[in-house]
Amino acid sequence: MIQEVAMKENAVITIISITIIVLNMMMIIVLDIKNAIMMATMAEVTTVTMAEIMVATMAEIMVATMGATMAEVTAVVMAATMAEVTAVTTAVTMAEVTVVVMAVITVVVKDVAAVGAGCFNLINN
């Protein structure tokens, strides 16, 4: 009788431990996703700010030295270049973050499945 109670207590403790591990891993995943979003947001803000500053500065210089036509050409070229750089940077960052998050999720699922199988065996024995 005491052994059965002890086994049930051990099973409950194991389940609680697994739950804590899963919650911790989920928190890590959420933090990784938050960090990735923050990095992407900062990259976007920086890109937009730098693009606006560069376009404005170049436009003033070109208008003063080369005329309105050259200023318009430069603005179009700068906007297209910055858009391409931003797209590539965002794609690479998101791909890297996805790989890391998927690796963590794979490890967590395997660990939880193994621990869960062990708990199931404990309970059935």
C-alpha positions as CSV (number, residue, x, y, z in Angstrom):
1,M,0.0,0.0,0.0
2,I,2.8,2.4,1.0
3,Q,4.7,1.4,-2.1
4,E,1.7,2.2,-4.4
5,V,1.3,5.6,-2.8
6,A,5.0,6.3,-3.2
7,M,4.9,5.3,-6.8
8,K,1.9,7.5,-7.4
9,E,3.7,10.4,-5.7
10,N,6.8,9.8,-7.8
11,A,4.6,9.8,-10.9
12,V,3.0,13.0,-9.9
13,I,6.4,14.6,-9.1
14,T,7.7,13.4,-12.5
15,I,4.7,14.8,-14.3
16,I,5.1,18.1,-12.5
17,S,8.8,18.1,-13.4
18,I,8.0,17.4,-17.1
19,T,5.5,20.3,-17.0
20,I,8.0,22.6,-15.6
21,I,10.6,21.6,-18.2
22,V,8.1,22.0,-21.0
23,L,7.0,25.4,-19.7
24,N,10.7,26.5,-19.5
25,M,11.4,25.4,-23.1
26,M,8.2,27.2,-24.3
27,M,9.5,30.3,-22.5
28,I,12.9,30.0,-24.2
29,I,11.1,29.6,-27.6
30,V,8.9,32.6,-26.9
31,L,12.0,34.6,-25.9
32,D,13.8,33.5,-29.1
33,I,10.8,34.6,-31.2
34,K,10.6,37.9,-29.3
35,N,14.3,38.5,-29.9
36,A,13.9,37.7,-33.6
37,I,11.0,40.0,-33.9
38,M,12.8,42.8,-32.0
39,M,15.9,42.3,-34.3
40,A,13.7,42.4,-37.4
41,T,11.9,45.5,-36.1
42,M,15.1,47.3,-35.3
43,A,16.6,46.4,-38.7
44,E,13.4,47.7,-40.3
45,V,13.4,50.9,-38.3
46,T,17.2,51.5,-38.9
47,T,16.8,50.8,-42.6
48,V,13.8,53.1,-42.9
49,T,15.6,55.9,-40.9
50,M,18.8,55.5,-42.8
51,A,17.0,55.4,-46.1
52,E,15.1,58.6,-45.3
53,I,18.3,60.4,-44.1
54,M,20.3,59.2,-47.2
55,V,17.6,60.1,-49.6
56,A,17.1,63.5,-48.1
57,T,20.8,64.3,-48.0
58,M,21.4,63.0,-51.5
59,A,18.4,64.9,-52.8
60,E,19.7,68.2,-51.4
61,I,23.2,67.7,-52.8
62,M,22.0,66.7,-56.2
63,V,19.5,69.5,-56.4
64,A,22.2,72.0,-55.5
65,T,24.8,70.5,-57.9
66,M,23.1,68.6,-60.7
67,G,19.5,69.6,-60.7
68,A,16.1,68.1,-60.0
69,T,16.4,65.2,-62.5
70,M,19.5,63.8,-60.9
71,A,17.9,64.0,-57.4
72,E,14.9,62.0,-58.6
73,V,17.1,59.3,-60.1
74,T,19.1,59.0,-57.0
75,A,16.1,58.7,-54.8
76,V,14.6,55.9,-56.9
77,V,17.9,54.0,-57.0
78,M,18.5,54.4,-53.2
79,A,14.9,53.2,-52.4
80,A,15.3,50.2,-54.6
81,T,18.7,49.3,-53.2
82,M,17.5,49.7,-49.6
83,A,14.4,47.6,-50.3
84,E,16.5,44.8,-51.7
85,V,19.0,44.9,-48.8
86,T,16.2,44.9,-46.3
87,A,14.4,42.0,-48.0
88,V,17.5,39.9,-48.1
89,T,18.5,40.7,-44.5
90,T,15.1,39.9,-43.2
91,A,14.9,36.7,-45.1
92,V,18.3,35.5,-43.8
93,T,17.5,36.5,-40.2
94,M,14.1,34.8,-40.3
95,A,15.6,31.6,-41.8
96,E,18.3,31.4,-39.1
97,V,15.7,32.0,-36.3
98,T,13.4,29.4,-37.8
99,V,16.3,26.8,-37.8
100,V,17.1,27.6,-34.2
101,V,13.5,27.5,-33.0
102,M,12.8,24.3,-34.9
103,A,15.9,22.6,-33.5
104,V,14.8,23.6,-30.0
105,I,11.3,22.4,-30.6
106,T,12.6,19.0,-32.0
107,V,14.7,18.5,-28.9
108,V,11.9,19.4,-26.5
109,V,9.4,17.1,-28.3
110,K,11.9,14.2,-28.2
111,D,12.8,14.8,-24.5
112,V,9.1,15.2,-23.5
113,A,8.2,12.1,-25.4
114,A,10.9,10.1,-23.8
115,V,10.1,11.3,-20.3
116,G,6.4,10.8,-21.0
117,A,7.0,7.2,-22.1
118,G,9.1,6.6,-19.0
119,C,6.3,8.0,-16.8
120,F,3.8,5.8,-18.6
121,N,5.9,2.8,-17.9
122,L,6.3,3.8,-14.3
123,I,2.6,4.2,-13.9
124,N,1.8,0.8,-15.6
125,N,4.4,-1.1,-13.6
